[in-house]
Amino acid sequence: MDMTDRALLAALRRNGREPVAALAAALGVSRATVRARLSRLIADGAITGFTVQTPQDAEGHPVRGVMMLGVEGRGAQRVMTALLGLPAVQAVHATNGRWDLIVELGAADLPGFDAVLRSVRLIDGVAASETSLLLATTRPGARARRAQP
């Protein structure tokens, strides 16, 4: 992957719907070059997919947060399996440092979010937790979106 590939990926992160002609002009290459590089990046697995995000994506879970978990012993896999069975869990990340797992959560309202937190804390093997509500999310090329409880 060279500098042009990295610049192309950065441009697509800012706006995944940018026309090939605009990408070519921004990168100073031909449209054929952009098309060929896109095809190669997809074939090589550097681009694994395309997605659409709409304001409605957050509507089902307007209260969002991350929960950092400390797991006792070697129970991380068991805890991850239990977490993935909860509908409010959007993702589970293994990490290093003070916390063993970081869990992305979403709920319809604060009482629902609180219930999810209680459920997670009751999972066998969860020794400690710390939770932060997500107040706003900004993605490359997107406006900030505030959670509305």
Order of alpha helices (4+ residues) and beta strands (2+ residues): alpha-alpha-alpha-beta-alpha-beta-beta-alpha-beta-beta-beta
